[in-house]
Amino acid sequence: MSNSAMITLKDGEKVPNIILAATTYNLKMAAKESADAIIGLVERCKDAQYKFIFSPHGDSKDILRRWALVQPSGAVPAYIQSIVLNSVETSGKELRLVSPISGSITNQFFI
């Protein structure tokens, strides 16, 4: 990974550009498939003991595993956890995915 450009996230964490690009793409695609899976991913990033739920769109853990956002065990790799937590804004019951990049000119990364 030493040849990859490092990008600074809003919390100061540095991640390889290639991992940021892949993770944000996969996060966007998983959100299109199941908002419940993304809510579960955020909860899992905050609490490693959180149990994924089965939603009308399918098993959240399986959806997230297909998009390489969790490991087969359900664990969230450190880089992905940091990117997810920096990509989420909440307001009441609304959850928005935004740019996780520090100093981003546009904060609207995806909807």
N, C-alpha and C positions, 0 to 999 in steps of 0.2 A: 504494500500500500504506500510505500514511501514515494513513489513516482506520481501519485495522485494529488491534485491540488486540494488543499484543506479549506473548508468553508466554515465560518463562524456562525453558530446559531444564536438565537436571541438570548439564551442563558449563558453564553460565553463558551459553550462546548464547541470543539472543533471536530468536524467529521469529513471524511474523504468525499469529494464532489461526486464521484461515481455512486457511492452508497446513498448520498442525499438524493440524487436524481432517480435512482431505482426505487428507493423507499417512497418518495413523494408520488411517483407514478403509481406504484402499487397501492398506496394509501387511497389515492383518488379512484382507482378502479374498484377496490374493495368497497369504498363508500357508495359507488354506483350500484353495486350488487346488494349491499345490506348496510344500512345506517346502524342497525343494531350491532353488527359486528364491530364497527368503528367505536361505538360507545363502549362495548366490551373491551376492546383493545386499550382504550384510554384508561378504563378502570384497572385493567391488568397491569398497565404501566405504572399506575399509582400504588397498586397493591398486588404483589406476586401471589397472594393466596386467593385472589378473585377467581370465581368459577364462571367460565363462559356459559352462555345460555343458548338454548335452541330457539330460534326465531322463525317466523313464517317464511323467511328466506333460506332457512337451513341452519345447520350447526355453525355458530359463529367461529369456533376454533378451526373448523375445517375450511371455512371461507378464508380466514386469515392465513392459515397454513398454505393454501393454494396460491396466495399472493405473497408468500415468503415474508410475512410480517410477524409470524411466531414460529418457533421451532416445533417439531412433532410433539414434544412434551407440553407445549403451550407456553413455554418460557419466551420472553421477549428479549432479544439480544440488546446489549447496551446502546449501540449506535441507533438502532431502530427506536428504542424507548425514548431516547433524547430527541430524535426527530419528531416522533409522534407528539410528545408533550409540548414541544415548541410550535407544533402545527395546529394546535387546537385552541380555540377561544370559545368560552361559554357565556351565555347571557340568559339567565333563567333556565328554561328547558331547551333552549336553542344551542346547538353545537355547530360551529363553523370551522372549516379547515382553511388555514391561512398560511402565508409564507413563514417558514421557520427561520429564515435567514436574518441575521442581525443587520439593522440599518437598511432593510429592504425598502426600495422606493415605493413599490406597490405591495400592500399587505394582503391583497386578494390573490392568493395562490391558486386556489380552486374553490368551487362552491359545491 
